């Protein structure tokens, strides 16, 4: 047999389209040609496959003309995931591998020169794509390197096999009567940590009662937060403890988050169902923050999907990077369009921003005089545009606390107590409307966030006096709904509305 067909999968954003690896051996001048819109990483498979077969004691057809076609030809292929299917295709074309067994499986894996299988990115998207295959009486199984298989095994309903060496796969695919009769080993999901590393406790933050309350409200409704205050007042401490107020991910949320992390090659199966906190440095570019490149990769906002994105020193980020956050904050996803392809990545994250009120950091600080002119303060705060601030629900001041107050501050509530109230409020929202308050829109917002007459008049008066936009009006309404949920109230009262309004009055553009 001089022609062999092996099935694999490429990555196209979060999709994993099927790729057919066709290997043909012919007489002629010895060569190894690889076609099918392959990236440089894929073309380098020629050397890896040749060395891996030779060093594994397998025959390589040095005297043949080898042609490998990766179909479809118009789909870009990247990374070393096609090493294993190419090697198996060559062996099948020489008759060393059973074509019938080969047809029942899909393969992906990078080969070392010694034949060891190395992990590949996107194991979870590949497993999810295989599970979605319809119209097949018996869907194909998926063979991956051991580490990648343990990651993909989190997806139910897929036959997954793990292997650590090329020979493990070859021996299982030998024709009847050849080899040692070994079978491929079914993959098992990695056991998540029974309890992850101890999260910082809100109890450790002295004072800042108002800021803690604001974080509780934000956690309960899924709202974004901006903290403004002088250096050293606890903004970063508060942000680092925010994730501890959120409930654990559901299975569906965990799978969505894990698929994005798997695509970026940074998924840790032992942190399954734990909310991630991403905190990029303020020198991050817009591509690093929202995604891009060629081929497009997910950015920090997608890696923080169903988690927390903490942006410290917010005005120091490039203006283009901050403005790129506007649409994802509104829609919960990001579309990266390029000349040839278009990719959609999920980006439903909770934004926690922190900033100083001025360049020196002490504007409004009663303990230390500010050295900035009013013009410098205005220019510094104007680095955050009005449309961006309009999308940040909670904007709070984190003031400086005098040393004697810090020394005598009583202990606050531990995170576990606040998290219990957050969980109860979220459950209330799920039962009532099926989504968190931050996602209320249209008729759902009209139905479930209708304030009492006094509260409605109060909100309309505040909007008129402060010149708020329609978006700000609806976001305050959602905030008030969350505050009412924390209080266990079915109605949005004037007290709830007053607290919601005060969370929008820190910066000039709010």
Secondary structure, 3 states (H helix, E strand, C coil): CCEEEEEEECCECCECCEEEEEEEEECCCCEEEEECCECHHHHCHHHHHHHHHHHCCCCCCCCCEEEEEEECCCCCECCCCCHHHHHHHHHHHCCCCCHHHHHCEEECCEECCCCEEECCCCHHHHHHHHHCCCCCCCCCEEEEEHHHHHHHCCCCCCCEEEECEHHHHHHHCCCCCCCCCCCCEECCCCCCCCCCCCCCCHHHCCCCHHHHHHHHHHHHHCCCEEEECCCCCCHHHHHHCCHHHCCCCCHHHHHHHHHHHHHHCCCCHHHCCCCCEECCCCCCCHHHHHEECCCCEECHHHHCCCCEEEECCHHHCCHHHHHCHHHHHHHCEEEEECCCCEEEEECCCEEEEEECCCCCCCCCCCCCCCCCCHHHHHHHHCCCCHHHHHCCCEEEECCCCCHHHHHHCCCCCCHHHHHHHHHHHHHHHHHHHCCCHHHCCHHHHHHHCCECHHHHHHHHHHHHHHCCCHHHHHHHHHHHHHHHHHCCCCCECHHHHHHHHHCCCCCCCC
